[in-house]
Amino acid sequence: MTMNFFKALGWLTLGAAAGFVVAHQVSRTERGQQFFAEVDSKAKEFGNAVVEGYKAREAELRAAVAEAEEVIADLAKRAKKS
């Protein structure tokens, strides 16, 4: 079983290295540079969308927590009056 792991790891490493070499060669051409610029742009756009979604969800959760704290405080006041 250990031998299969190292064999798979070797193939993965070889594939990653070959991919790096090919990407490096492609990036030297004008079309390759355009391609990688487009990929970079889309990756940044995706990253920005993730950040925006995270911030929106965080704001929703903070609002929900604030509302829950208000309800708890109100219930605590009512309990003291009783």
C-alpha positions in Angstrom: 0.0 0.0 0.0 2.8 2.4 0.8 4.4 1.7 -2.6 1.2 2.7 -4.4 1.1 5.9 -2.4 4.6 6.9 -3.4 3.9 5.8 -7.0 0.8 8.0 -7.1 2.7 10.9 -5.5 5.5 10.5 -8.0 3.0 10.7 -10.9 1.3 13.7 -9.3 4.6 15.5 -8.9 5.6 14.6 -12.5 2.3 15.9 -13.8 2.5 19.1 -11.9 6.1 19.7 -13.1 5.1 19.0 -16.7 2.1 21.3 -16.4 4.3 24.0 -15.0 6.7 23.6 -17.9 3.9 23.7 -20.5 2.3 26.7 -18.8 5.6 28.5 -18.8 6.2 27.9 -22.5 2.6 28.9 -23.4 2.9 32.1 -21.4 5.8 33.2 -23.7 3.4 33.5 -26.7 1.0 36.4 -27.2 -2.0 34.2 -27.2 -0.7 32.5 -24.0 -0.3 35.8 -22.3 -3.8 36.8 -23.3 -5.1 33.5 -22.0 -3.4 33.8 -18.6 -4.5 37.5 -18.3 -8.1 36.4 -18.8 -7.7 33.5 -16.3 -6.1 35.9 -13.8 -9.0 38.4 -14.4 -11.6 35.8 -13.8 -9.9 34.4 -10.8 -9.7 37.9 -9.2 -13.4 38.5 -10.1 -14.3 35.2 -8.4 -12.2 36.1 -5.4 -13.9 39.4 -5.1 -17.3 37.8 -5.3 -16.4 35.4 -2.5 -15.2 38.3 -0.4 -18.4 40.3 -1.1 -20.5 37.3 -0.2 -18.6 36.7 3.0 -19.0 40.3 4.0 -22.7 40.3 3.3 -23.2 37.0 5.2 -21.2 38.4 8.1 -23.4 41.5 8.2 -26.5 39.3 8.2 -25.2 37.3 11.1 -24.1 40.3 13.1 -27.6 41.8 12.6 -29.2 38.5 13.8 -26.9 38.4 16.9 -27.7 42.1 17.7 -31.4 41.3 17.4 -31.1 38.2 19.6 -29.2 40.3 22.2 -32.0 42.8 22.2 -34.6 40.1 22.7 -32.6 38.5 25.5 -32.2 41.9 27.2 -35.9 42.5 26.9 -36.8 39.1 28.3 -34.3 39.6 31.2 -36.0 43.0 32.1 -39.4 41.3 32.0 -38.2 38.5 34.2 -36.8 41.0 36.8 -40.2 42.8 36.9 -42.1 39.6 37.6 
